[in-house]
Structures are given as structure tokens and as C-alpha cells.
Amino acid sequence: MDAFNPNPPKWTEQAVHALQFCCPTCGASAYKAQRVWINRRAPVMSEDYQQKWQEFYQCECNTVWWAWSSDRPPSAFKRRDNEEF
């Protein structure tokens, strides 16, 4: 997988911007993606001075889409502040 390659893979050229953080064609989650590439060479600064970047996904249905990293929903695996080991 070329997620952290500094150069964009050819397959990202056909990407469409997804307004929801899922495939705009079939609604599949980013977890179902066949390919992933994160554009870390061109971060953007948000209104609250946080960096965000484009994340590109190729879905199982072959749709290539991208969304901002800041639009990614919280992970179900992330530990809450009040949880203990």
C-alpha cells in the first residue's frame, strides 16, 4: 500500500471530493478501501490552526474519492480520557 508515498499515485487523479467521510457512490466506509494515499506534502491550516490534509481512497466499488482528514469521524477504538487500562 502506498499510503505514505510522498508522490501521488496515478489512481488518485480521478478522485472526487466526498462530502461525507465515505464513498460517495456506495456509502462504504474508508475501512473498506482497497487503496489509500494521504497527501502529507500539502497540509492546509484550518480556522483553529490545526493541520489537515487530503486522504484519498479507492473503494471496493472502484470509486476513487477524497476527504479532509479533519472530516474523519472519531475512531471507535480510541480510548476515552476517563477510561483506565
N, C-alpha and C positions, 0 to 999 in steps of 0.2 A: 504494500500500500504506500502511496506517495504523499501521505497527509502533510508531512513536514518538508517536502522538497521545496527549495526556495523558488523554483521556476514553475509557472503554471502548466499543468498537463494539458495536452491538446483537447481532451474531452470537456474541459471547463468552458471552452469558447461558446458552446451552445446553451449555457446556463440561463435560466430565467429567475428573476427575483421572487422568492416565495414570501407572501405577506404574513403567513402563519409559519411556525417553525416545523414544517412537514412538507412532504411532496405536494406540489400544487395540483398534480394530476390525479393521484390515487389516495392521497392523505396519509401515506405511510410515514412512520417516524424516521428520524435521522439514524436511529439504531439499526434500521433495516437496509441502510445504504450499502451498495456494492463497492463504491469508491468514495474516498473523502480527500479533500485538499483544503488546507487552511492558508489563506493569504496573509502571512505574517510579515511580508515585506512592505505592506502599505496599511498600517493601522490608522484608524480615524479616531479623533478625540471627541467624546460625547459632550453634551451640555454640562455634565457634572465632572468633567475632566478625567473620565475613565476611558481607557483604550478599548476599542472594539475593532474587529476585523471580519472580513468576509469568510464564510465557511461554505465550501462547495460540496455537493453530494450528488452521486448518481444513484438513483433509486432502482429498486428491483424491476420497476416498470420501464426502465431506461430513460426516464425524465431526468435531466440534469438541472438542479436548482441550487440557489444560494440564498443565504440569510445572514444577518448580522449576528455575531457571537453574543451580543447583548440581548438578543431576542430568544435565545435558547431557554427553555423552561428549566426550573430548578431540578436537579437530579434527585430521584427517589432514594439514591444511595448515600447522599450527603448527610452526615451526622448533624443533628441539631445542636445548638450551643449548650442546651441543658441536659443532653444525654451523656451518660457515663459509659465507660468501656464495658 
